Amino acid sequence: MSRRVVLGQVGGAFGVQGWVRIQSFTDPPANILGYGRWQLGRAGQWREVEVEDGKMTAKGVLAKFAGVETPEAARLVTGSEIAVGREELPAAAPGEYYWSDLEGLEAFGREGQLLGRIEEFRTTPAGAVVVIRGERQHWVPFVKERIVSVDLDAGRVVFDWAQDW
């Protein structure tokens, strides 16, 4: 498998037939159900599971894995990360990027100064923020107004941001 992209996390058991609650990181949340096989991972150990059934309810996303038939078995996968291979994701629209494709790239300010490396993205009540670690840490709002250019081939992103901000 190519690089894994984490799409969610398994919450607690739901009901008596082995269903689990899913915390989906996809937008909209039900999109996570579009993948028939998931990688479940915990502590660096991954295994593939078949998604036997899934549904969106008023209580959120629920899923049923093949071979998980009881609440006790469902509790064994609670807390696992849910991932798929990067190649399974649909192509991003022009001008849009998967966060996972940007993590690890070098980040520069508009004047060409190296800010550091993109470490991760965080979702805050005010919106998405890119965390850049260099000589100091920068939390840059991830909005169109702050993104000057993205060059995946060169491994660099230029932000409208200064090193001393």
C-alpha positions in Angstrom: 0.0 0.0 0.0 1.1 3.5 -0.7 1.1 6.2 1.9 -1.9 5.9 4.2 -4.3 8.9 4.7 -6.2 8.9 8.0 -9.9 9.6 7.4 -11.3 9.1 10.9 -11.2 7.1 14.1 -13.3 4.3 15.5 -15.4 5.4 18.5 -17.3 3.2 20.9 -19.5 0.1 20.2 -23.0 0.8 19.1 -25.8 -1.6 19.8 -25.5 -5.4 20.2 -24.6 -6.6 16.7 -21.0 -5.3 16.5 -21.6 -1.8 15.0 -19.2 1.0 15.9 -19.5 4.8 16.0 -17.1 6.5 13.6 -15.5 9.9 14.0 -15.2 11.0 10.4 -12.6 13.6 9.3 -14.1 13.7 5.8 -16.3 16.5 4.6 -19.2 15.7 4.6 -18.7 13.0 7.3 -20.6 10.3 5.3 -17.9 10.3 2.6 -15.9 8.0 4.7 -18.4 5.3 3.9 -17.5 5.4 0.2 -14.5 3.1 0.8 -15.3 -0.6 1.1 -12.1 -1.6 2.8 -10.3 0.4 5.6 -7.0 0.1 7.3 -7.4 0.1 11.1 -4.3 1.2 13.0 -3.2 1.5 16.6 0.3 2.0 17.9 1.8 1.7 14.4 0.1 -1.7 13.7 -2.3 -1.8 10.8 -4.7 -4.3 9.5 -7.3 -4.3 6.7 -11.0 -4.7 7.4 -14.0 -5.0 5.2 -16.8 -2.5 5.8 -19.8 -4.7 5.7 -22.3 -1.9 6.2 -22.4 1.7 7.1 -24.9 4.5 7.6 -25.3 8.1 8.5 -27.7 8.6 11.4 -28.8 11.4 13.7 -26.1 10.1 16.1 -23.4 10.3 13.4 -21.6 7.8 11.2 -22.0 4.1 12.1 -20.2 1.2 10.6 -20.2 -2.6 10.7 -17.1 -4.6 10.0 -17.1 -8.1 8.6 -16.3 -10.6 11.4 -17.2 -8.2 14.2 -20.5 -9.5 15.5 -20.7 -8.5 19.2 -20.2 -5.3 21.3 -17.2 -7.0 22.9 -15.5 -7.5 19.5 -16.4 -3.9 18.5 -14.7 -2.6 21.7 -11.5 -4.3 20.6 -11.2 -1.9 17.6 -12.3 1.2 19.6 -9.8 4.0 19.3 -8.2 2.7 16.1 -7.4 5.2 13.3 -9.1 4.6 10.0 -7.0 5.1 6.9 -7.0 4.3 3.2 -4.2 4.3 0.6 -3.6 7.8 -0.9 -4.2 6.3 -4.4 -7.8 5.5 -3.3 -8.7 9.2 -2.8 -10.4 11.0 -5.7 -8.3 13.6 -7.5 -8.4 17.0 -5.9 -10.1 19.8 -7.9 -7.8 22.4 -9.4 -6.5 24.7 -6.7 -7.5 22.3 -4.0 -5.1 20.0 -2.1 -5.3 17.2 0.4 -3.6 18.3 3.6 -1.7 15.0 3.7 0.0 15.9 0.4 1.2 19.2 1.9 2.5 17.8 5.2 6.3 17.7 5.1 6.7 20.3 2.4 8.9 23.4 3.0 7.0 26.6 3.7 8.2 30.0 2.6 7.1 33.6 3.1 6.2 35.9 0.2 9.7 37.4 0.3 11.3 34.0 -0.1 12.3 33.5 3.6 12.1 29.9 4.8 9.5 29.6 7.5 10.1 25.9 8.1 8.4 22.6 7.3 4.6 22.0 7.3 4.1 19.8 10.3 0.4 19.3 10.4 -3.0 20.9 10.0 -5.4 21.7 12.9 -9.1 22.5 12.8 -10.0 25.4 15.1 -13.4 27.1 15.7 -12.0 29.9 13.5 -11.1 27.6 10.6 -8.2 25.4 9.5 -4.6 26.3 10.5 -1.4 25.0 9.1 1.3 24.4 11.7 4.8 25.2 10.4 7.9 24.3 12.4 11.2 26.1 11.7 13.3 28.3 14.0 10.0 29.1 15.6 6.5 27.7 15.2 4.0 29.5 13.0 0.2 28.9 13.0 -0.9 30.3 9.6 -4.7 30.4 8.8 -5.1 28.0 5.9 -7.3 30.3 3.7 -6.9 31.3 0.0 -5.8 34.8 1.0 -2.7 33.4 2.8 -1.7 30.9 0.1 0.5 32.5 -2.6 1.5 29.3 -4.4 1.7 25.5 -4.1 4.3 23.5 -6.0 4.0 19.8 -5.1 6.8 18.8 -7.5 9.2 21.2 -5.9 8.0 20.4 -2.4 7.2 24.0 -1.5 4.3 26.2 -0.4 4.6 30.0 -0.4 2.4 31.9 2.1 1.6 35.5 2.6 3.3 35.4 5.9 6.4 36.9 7.5 9.0 35.1 9.5 8.6 37.4 12.5 4.8 37.2 12.7 
